[in-house]
Amino acid sequence: HLCIPTNKPAERDSSANEACGSQTVKGGQELAVSHHNKTLVTEDDRELVTDYMFLLMEQAQICWSSEDPNGQAGFECIHCSTEKNPFQIFPSSSRRLHGTLRCLHDHMVLRCNKCPSTITATLLEKEKMQTSQYTHLKPTAQAEFLDHIWKRLLDAKNIPKHSISLTVEEPMASGKSLSAEHSETNQPEKEVKKHFTKRRYVRKLVKIGDKELVTEYVFYLMSQMRPCYESSDSSRGGFECIHCCNEEEKFQVFPTSVRRLGGYLRHIHHHLAKDCRKAPKELLETLLSLEKLHISQYARSKPYGQSEFFERIWERLQR
């Protein structure tokens, strides 16, 4: 289990920034944890959201689940973080982050005995200006803000994400790392890279369970893609066409955020319909017939289903 011992209560002043502790991970190993690593928002985020939203998220810091051996990261109230039952939230996806904001607000205003009254009063005052300020923000600003927070929660996990970086050493059955085993057997570098690439491509980009979230057209379109990486030693994940992936000029996409995933649907369709020489003719026929049903099916689809679908794809690219 993960634990973060602290010797003094969290306060909304400079002393909180100096607080430091340690985490005990499985096996008795201790890792130093600084307050900087627990920061949830930065000054750069301020221009993306309203004053109310920024102040609200300033009252939270990154925390780790004591019940999850993989070190799931979430956030907690900075004022009651050292109490016996601190307020903590562990969102399962970036899409669910927005829904937790009201929970944090209600905790700060109604339940937290450690929150200074000045913070509560300022929070309620800024909430009244929320609507007018929101209209002056760029349309995608809040989504970008939540993406930043979600990325920080992913980065805060203590268990290395071996599928994101090839430089991370994975434990073998014998207790040795892949790099150690490679150095002992003197395998050629090309063989090691080939081994990694093969393992990465085992994963699928879409699964049967995703089908209920989107139209048949979107599901079929994305099923023609598979995960890929820029190079065998790169951690940047994307997806490529399953039909021309072995060609010299292959179709690959490397999205920079979950918000941008949906914008690539038209590019994928255009590639399969006009550019891909390896795509079967019957694939195009199916694609065009499903495209005609797309609008009517979308109108009957699950609310936020497509957003959840892209959230799942984004998470698969990060693992």
QUIMOSUL-V975892 format. One record per residue. N is the residue number from 1. RES is the residue in three letters. SS is DSSP state (hx for helix, st for strand, lp for the rest). PSI is psi in whole degrees, -180 to 180 (NA if undefined). Layout:
N | RES | SS | PSI
N | RES | SS | PSI
This chain:
1 | HIS | lp | 155
2 | LEU | lp | 138
3 | CYS | lp | 149
4 | ILE | st | 90
5 | PRO | lp | 140
6 | THR | lp | 142
7 | ASN | lp | -14
8 | LYS | lp | 153
9 | PRO | lp | 150
10 | ALA | lp | 132
11 | GLU | lp | 160
12 | ARG | lp | 59
13 | ASP | lp | -170
14 | SER | hx | -23
15 | SER | hx | -28
16 | ALA | hx | -32
17 | ASN | hx | -16
18 | GLU | hx | -7
19 | ALA | lp | 140
20 | CYS | st | 146
21 | GLY | st | -161
22 | SER | st | 158
23 | GLN | st | 135
24 | THR | st | 119
25 | VAL | lp | 171
26 | LYS | lp | 129
27 | GLY | lp | -1
28 | GLY | lp | -2
29 | GLN | lp | 141
30 | GLU | st | 139
31 | LEU | st | 135
32 | ALA | st | 139
33 | VAL | st | 115
34 | SER | st | 160
35 | HIS | hx | -30
36 | HIS | hx | -38
37 | ASN | hx | -13
38 | LYS | hx | 3
39 | THR | st | 130
40 | LEU | lp | -36
41 | VAL | lp | 154
42 | THR | lp | 169
43 | GLU | hx | -28
44 | ASP | hx | -22
45 | ASP | hx | -17
46 | ARG | hx | -38
47 | GLU | hx | -10
48 | LEU | hx | -19
49 | VAL | lp | 174
50 | THR | lp | 164
51 | ASP | hx | -37
52 | TYR | hx | -49
53 | MET | hx | -41
54 | PHE | hx | -45
55 | LEU | hx | -40
56 | LEU | hx | -48
57 | MET | hx | -17
58 | GLU | hx | -21
59 | GLN | lp | 8
60 | ALA | st | 154
61 | GLN | st | 160
62 | ILE | st | 139
63 | CYS | st | 170
64 | TRP | st | 141
65 | SER | lp | 134
66 | SER | lp | -7
67 | GLU | lp | -10
68 | ASP | lp | 114
69 | PRO | lp | -17
70 | ASN | lp | 3
71 | GLY | lp | 46
72 | GLN | lp | 133
73 | ALA | st | 142
74 | GLY | st | -156
75 | PHE | st | 157
76 | GLU | st | 161
77 | CYS | st | 130
78 | ILE | lp | -18
79 | HIS | lp | -33
80 | CYS | lp | 22
81 | SER | lp | -23
82 | THR | lp | 3
83 | GLU | lp | 169
84 | LYS | lp | -42
85 | ASN | lp | 78
86 | PRO | lp | 157
87 | PHE | lp | 117
88 | GLN | st | 146
89 | ILE | st | 135
90 | PHE | lp | 83
91 | PRO | lp | 145
92 | SER | lp | -13
93 | SER | lp | 163
94 | SER | hx | -28
95 | ARG | hx | -30
96 | ARG | hx | -7
97 | LEU | hx | -45
98 | HIS | hx | -38
99 | GLY | hx | -19
100 | THR | hx | -12
101 | LEU | hx | -39
102 | ARG | hx | -36
103 | CYS | hx | -42
104 | LEU | hx | -42
105 | HIS | hx | -50
106 | ASP | hx | -37
107 | HIS | hx | -47
108 | MET | hx | -42
109 | VAL | hx | -38
110 | LEU | hx | -30
111 | ARG | hx | -31
112 | CYS | lp | 113
113 | ASN | lp | -14
114 | LYS | lp | -12
115 | CYS | lp | 125
116 | PRO | lp | 144
117 | SER | hx | -29
118 | THR | hx | -37
119 | ILE | hx | -45
120 | THR | hx | -45
121 | ALA | hx | -43
122 | THR | hx | -37
123 | LEU | hx | -46
124 | LEU | hx | -35
125 | GLU | hx | -43
126 | LYS | hx | -26
127 | GLU | hx | -32
128 | LYS | hx | -27
129 | MET | lp | 1
130 | GLN | hx | -49
131 | THR | hx | -46
132 | SER | hx | -38
133 | GLN | hx | -36
134 | TYR | hx | -35
135 | THR | lp | -18
136 | HIS | lp | -4
137 | LEU | lp | 157
138 | LYS | lp | 149
139 | PRO | lp | -35
140 | THR | lp | 8
141 | ALA | hx | -48
142 | GLN | hx | -39
143 | ALA | hx | -39
144 | GLU | hx | -39
145 | PHE | hx | -46
146 | LEU | hx | -33
147 | ASP | hx | -40
148 | HIS | hx | -45
149 | ILE | hx | -44
150 | TRP | hx | -40
151 | LYS | hx | -38
152 | ARG | hx | -34
153 | LEU | hx | -38
154 | LEU | hx | -42
155 | ASP | hx | -22
156 | ALA | lp | -12
157 | LYS | lp | 138
158 | ASN | lp | -22
159 | ILE | lp | 124
160 | PRO | lp | 137
161 | LYS | lp | 87
162 | HIS | lp | -24
163 | SER | lp | -8
164 | ILE | lp | -38
165 | SER | lp | 131
166 | LEU | lp | -13
167 | THR | lp | -11
168 | VAL | lp | 135
169 | GLU | lp | 125
170 | GLU | lp | 138
171 | PRO | st | 134
172 | MET | lp | 173
173 | ALA | lp | -32
174 | SER | lp | -1
175 | GLY | lp | 1
176 | LYS | lp | 155
177 | SER | st | 164
178 | LEU | hx | -39
179 | SER | hx | -36
180 | ALA | hx | -42
181 | GLU | hx | -36
182 | HIS | hx | -42
183 | SER | hx | -31
184 | GLU | hx | -36
185 | THR | hx | -9
186 | ASN | lp | 42
187 | GLN | lp | 145
188 | PRO | lp | 148
189 | GLU | hx | -38
190 | LYS | hx | -37
191 | GLU | hx | -40
192 | VAL | hx | -45
193 | LYS | hx | -40
194 | LYS | hx | -38
195 | HIS | hx | -46
196 | PHE | hx | -46
197 | THR | hx | -42
198 | LYS | hx | -42
199 | ARG | hx | -39
200 | ARG | hx | -37
201 | TYR | lp | -4
202 | VAL | lp | -34
203 | ARG | lp | 149
204 | LYS | lp | 154
205 | LEU | lp | -38
206 | VAL | lp | 153
207 | LYS | lp | 164
208 | ILE | hx | -37
209 | GLY | hx | -17
210 | ASP | hx | -15
211 | LYS | hx | -33
212 | GLU | hx | -11
213 | LEU | hx | -25
214 | VAL | lp | 175
215 | THR | lp | 164
216 | GLU | hx | -34
217 | TYR | hx | -50
218 | VAL | hx | -42
219 | PHE | hx | -44
220 | TYR | hx | -39
221 | LEU | hx | -49
222 | MET | hx | -20
223 | SER | lp | -10
224 | GLN | lp | 5
225 | MET | st | 159
226 | ARG | st | 157
227 | PRO | st | 147
228 | CYS | st | 172
229 | TYR | st | 154
230 | GLU | lp | -38
231 | SER | lp | 171
232 | SER | lp | -19
233 | ASP | lp | 23
234 | SER | lp | 148
235 | SER | lp | -1
236 | ARG | lp | 115
237 | GLY | st | 148
238 | GLY | st | -158
239 | PHE | st | 159
240 | GLU | st | 162
241 | CYS | st | 132
242 | ILE | lp | -15
243 | HIS | lp | -36
244 | CYS | lp | 20
245 | CYS | lp | -21
246 | ASN | lp | 2
247 | GLU | lp | 163
248 | GLU | lp | -41
249 | GLU | lp | 93
250 | LYS | lp | 156
251 | PHE | lp | 118
252 | GLN | st | 146
253 | VAL | st | 135
254 | PHE | lp | 84
255 | PRO | lp | 147
256 | THR | lp | -13
257 | SER | lp | 162
258 | VAL | hx | -29
259 | ARG | hx | -27
260 | ARG | hx | -8
261 | LEU | hx | -46
262 | GLY | hx | -25
263 | GLY | hx | -10
264 | TYR | hx | -4
265 | LEU | hx | -43
266 | ARG | hx | -36
267 | HIS | hx | -40
268 | ILE | hx | -45
269 | HIS | hx | -46
270 | HIS | hx | -40
271 | HIS | hx | -48
272 | LEU | hx | -36
273 | ALA | hx | -31
274 | LYS | hx | -34
275 | ASP | hx | -33
276 | CYS | lp | 115
277 | ARG | lp | -15
278 | LYS | lp | -11
279 | ALA | lp | 131
280 | PRO | lp | 150
281 | LYS | hx | -37
282 | GLU | hx | -25
283 | LEU | hx | -44
284 | LEU | hx | -40
285 | GLU | hx | -46
286 | THR | hx | -42
287 | LEU | hx | -45
288 | LEU | hx | -37
289 | SER | hx | -38
290 | LEU | hx | -31
291 | GLU | hx | -34
292 | LYS | hx | -28
293 | LEU | hx | -6
294 | HIS | hx | -50
295 | ILE | hx | -46
296 | SER | hx | -39
297 | GLN | hx | -37
298 | TYR | hx | -37
299 | ALA | hx | -26
300 | ARG | hx | 1
301 | SER | lp | 168
302 | LYS | lp | 132
303 | PRO | lp | 135
304 | TYR | lp | 12
305 | GLY | hx | -43
306 | GLN | hx | -36
307 | SER | hx | -43
308 | GLU | hx | -36
309 | PHE | hx | -47
310 | PHE | hx | -29
311 | GLU | hx | -43
312 | ARG | hx | -43
313 | ILE | hx | -43
314 | TRP | hx | -43
315 | GLU | hx | -35
316 | ARG | hx | -31
317 | LEU | hx | -22
318 | GLN | hx | -13
319 | ARG | lp | NA
